[in-house]
Amino acid sequence: MRELTMSEISLVSGAGDDCSSGSGGSAGNDLGGVVDSAGLGKDLINIYEGVVAATSHIIERVANAL
């Protein structure tokens, strides 16, 4: 058994020419548009903190209005 070349991988995976050659270019693993999976956790934390800040602001505005 031998390893497949990049051109053979694109033929059997159905990815066309989207596979990365390993020498730069785009990443072969693209999870729903997420190419930088290492930064995904930080992005989720930032989104959560933004939602908490917005909710806190709304609660404060409603409390001051009453």
C-alpha positions in Angstrom: 0.0 0.0 0.0 1.3 3.5 -0.8 0.4 7.0 0.2 -1.8 9.0 -2.1 -0.4 12.1 -3.8 -2.2 15.5 -3.4 -3.7 15.2 -6.9 -5.0 11.7 -6.1 -6.5 12.9 -2.8 -8.4 15.7 -4.6 -9.9 13.1 -7.0 -11.1 10.7 -4.3 -12.2 13.3 -1.8 -14.4 15.3 -4.2 -12.6 18.5 -3.2 -11.4 19.4 -6.6 -8.3 21.5 -6.4 -9.1 22.8 -2.9 -6.7 20.6 -1.0 -3.6 22.2 0.5 -0.3 21.1 -0.8 1.4 21.5 2.6 3.7 24.2 1.2 1.5 27.1 2.1 -1.7 28.3 0.6 -5.1 27.7 2.0 -5.7 25.1 4.7 -7.1 21.8 3.7 -9.3 21.6 6.8 -12.0 24.3 6.6 -14.6 23.7 9.3 -17.7 25.7 8.3 -15.5 28.6 7.3 -13.2 28.3 10.3 -9.7 28.0 9.1 -7.9 29.0 12.3 -9.3 26.4 14.7 -6.8 27.5 17.4 -8.3 30.9 17.6 -11.9 29.6 17.6 -12.0 29.3 21.4 -10.9 32.8 21.9 -13.5 34.0 19.4 -16.3 32.2 21.2 -15.2 33.7 24.6 -15.2 37.2 23.1 -18.7 36.6 21.6 -19.9 35.4 25.0 -18.4 38.3 26.9 -20.0 40.7 24.3 -23.4 39.2 24.8 -23.0 39.4 28.6 -22.0 43.1 28.4 -24.9 43.9 26.1 -27.4 42.1 28.4 -26.0 43.9 31.4 -26.3 47.2 29.7 -29.9 46.6 28.7 -30.8 45.5 32.3 -29.2 48.6 33.7 -31.1 50.9 31.3 -34.4 49.2 32.1 -33.7 49.4 35.8 -32.9 53.1 35.6 -36.0 53.8 33.6 -38.2 52.3 36.3 
